[in-house]
């Protein structure tokens, strides 16, 4: 059965390779990118398949809202969202909303986009969030843009944050859907981000592509609401302890909602 699947960050790395596989399987893929020229090149590359293209800067919450609105204008239902877009570098960079760049793209944007698109997601729809083996306890001042972190610290904290809200939202929606799951696609894969951050070629991207396609479509994820899949071990696993602490998860969720409420166009 053909699925309608949104992939953020679909112009390179795991996002692009996942899009290629899903298009080849006959699915209708909504391609998101920040660069108009890159997005056009990918759309041309996949011209034999069924795709749509959407431009948005996910570091800007008004762009995230506009992206959701554009999709809602063209679709009444989406089967899968793969929140793949992410950044590693940018220490000390604040977005126009006053957020740390890494928290903006890796944590807030996928949360806001998912919330805005919930009306299009049914009981059997899925939201696949890109986590990481790198997870570290969250400094709420940094989350709010009031404290500067190193690249490694901000990345690890932003990835724990998306894992935590995935668990919270997944458990909240487990009876009504969609299924929300977080996935570490595998450490040090050969994405542009890994190459830029660590100066190494990295591992075979197909390892990450395979697990994202499985998370999006396979029966093994049909009861994965709120769970974390660690592709380094190849199984569902326990994330960082903070993600299993209901008090800390609730505090994160409340803080995120308060921060986003100050950004009027995110409401």
N, C-alpha and C positions, 0 to 999 in steps of 0.2 A: 504494500500500500504506500502510495506517495505521501510523504510528510512535508510540511512547510517548516523550515528550520532557519532560525536567525543565528548567525555567527558574528560576534563582534571581533574586531581585529583580524579580518579575513584577508588582508592584503599581503601578509607574509607569515613565515613560521608555521606553527602548528595550525593556526586558523586557516591559512591558505590551503595547506595540505589536506586538512579535514574537509574543507569545502570541495576540493577536487574529488575526494572519495565519495562524498554524499551526492554530489551532482552526477557522478558516474553511475551511482545506484538508482538514479531516476528521481531523486528528491528535488523539491523546489527550495532553493537556498537563497536567503536574504543576506547579501554580503554587506557588511559594514566596514568602513575605513575612514581614516582621517584625511588622507590625501586624495584629491579628486583624480590626479593622473594615475596613481597606483591602482585606485579602484577601477578606473576605466580599463587599465591594462589587464586586470584580473577578469573583469567582465568579458573582455574580448577573448581571453584565454579559455574561458568557460562557455563561449558562445554557443556551442553545440548542446549545452544543457539548459536547464530552466533556472534562471537567477533574476534577482533584482538587486539594485545597488543603492546604498544609503550612506551619505556623508555626515559625519558628526565628530566633533572634538569632545571626547568623553571626559576631558579634564574640566569641562565647563557644564555645569548642571543645566543651564538653559538649552544647550545643545542636546543633552540627554533627553530632556522633556520633549524637544522638537522631534527628535528621532522617534520616540514612542508615538507621538501624535501622527507623524508621517506614516508609520506602519499601520496604526489604527485606521487611518483614512483608506488604506488599500486592502486591509484584511479584517475578517471577522473572527478568524481562528488561527492560532499558531500551535504547532505540535511540540516544538522544542526551541528553547533559547540556550545557546552555548555562550556563556559570558567568558570569552577567551582573552579579550584585550587586556594588556597589562604593561606596566613600565617598571623599570628597576632604578635607573639613574634619576638625577634631579634633586640632589640634596640641597636644601635651602630654597628651592623654587616653590613659591606660592602661586596658586591659580588665581584667576580673577575673582573667584568666590572666597579667597582667603584660605584655601585648603592646601595642605602638603600635596604635591603632585601625585605621589604614590598612593596616598589614601584616596585622593579624588578618583583616579582611574581604576585602581585595583579593588576598592571597597565601596565607595559611595555610588559611583556610576552604575555598576551592575545591580546594586540594591535598588536604586531609583528606577532604572530601566525595567527591572523585573516587576516592581510595584505598579508602574504605569501600564504594563502590558498584562497584568493579571486578568483583566476582563476577557482577554483573548485566549487564555489558557484554560483548558478543560481538565477534568479529573485525571485523564491519562496523559496529559501533557507533561513535559519535563523541563526543568531548569538545571543545567549542568554548569557549575561554577568552578573556574580554575583556581585551585588551591596550590600548595607547594609543600615540600618537605620542610622548607624554611618557615618556621612559625615561632613567634616570640610574643611574650606578654605585652599587651597594648598600653602605651602611655596615652591617657585620654587628652592630655594637653597637646601632644603631637597630632592626635586625631583631629583636634579642633584647629590645628594650624598655629598653635601658640608655642611650639617647641621644635627646634631643628634636630633632625635625626640624620645619621649617616645613611648611605644608600642601603646597606645591608640591613640595618635596624628597621628602617621604614618599610622595606620590602617584606621582611619577615612579619612585622606587625600587621601590615595591610593584608597579608595572606592569612594570618590567623583570624583577622576580623571578618574576612569573607567566609571563612570556614565556620565561624561562630554564628553569623547571621543566617548562613545556609541551614545550619542545624535548627536554629530557632524558627525560621520560616517553614522549613520542611516539616517539623513536628506540628506546627500550628495548622498546616494545610494537609496533614496526612490522610484525613478522612474525605476531604473534598477535592484534593489536588490543587495545583499540579505537584508532581514529585520534585522536590528540590534536593539536590545532592552536590557535594563538593568532591573534587577529584584532583589528586596530585598526579599529573600525567606521566611523571618520572623525572628524576633529577638530572640536570645538566644535559638536556636534549639540545640538538643543534639549531636552536632558534636564533634569530637576529639579536634578541635580548641577551641571551647567554653569550653570544660572540662579543657583543659590545661591552657587556659587564665584566666578563672574565677573560676575554681574549683567547678563547679556545673554540675548537670546531664543535664540540659537543657530540652527543649520541644521535642515533638514528631517529629522526622525527616520526617515523612510522609507528614507533612504540607508543608515542603520545596520541597519534591519530587514531590508532586502533582502540585505545581505551575511551577516547571521546565519542567515537562512533558507537561503541558498546553502551556507554552510559546514556547516549541519546536514544538508542533504538532497541537494545537487547532485553530479553526477559529477565536477565540476571539483575537488572536494576529496577524491576517493576515494583519492588517493595523497599526501595532504598531511601525513602523520605527521611531527610535529616542526617543521613549517614555520610561518612568520609571514606573514600576509596583511595588507598595508597598504592600506586602502580609500581613503586619501588619494591614492594613485597607482593604485589599482584593480588591483593585481597582488600576487603573492607577492614578497616583498622581503627584504632583510637587516635584521634588527633591530639594536639597539645591539650594538657589537662584543663586549661582555662576554658576550652570549648565544651567541656563536660560539666563545668561548674555553672549551675543555673543562675546563681546570683551574679556572677561576672557576665554571663551572656545577657541577662536582663539589663544590667548596667550599660553594657555596650549598646544594646538596642535603644534604650532610652536616650543615651547620649547622641547616637546617630540621628535619631528623630528630632531631637532638639536642635542639633547643628543644621540639619537640612531645613527645618522650619524657618530658620533665619534667612534662607535663600528663597525669596518669595516665588520665583518662577520654577522652583522645584516642587511646589505644592500642587 
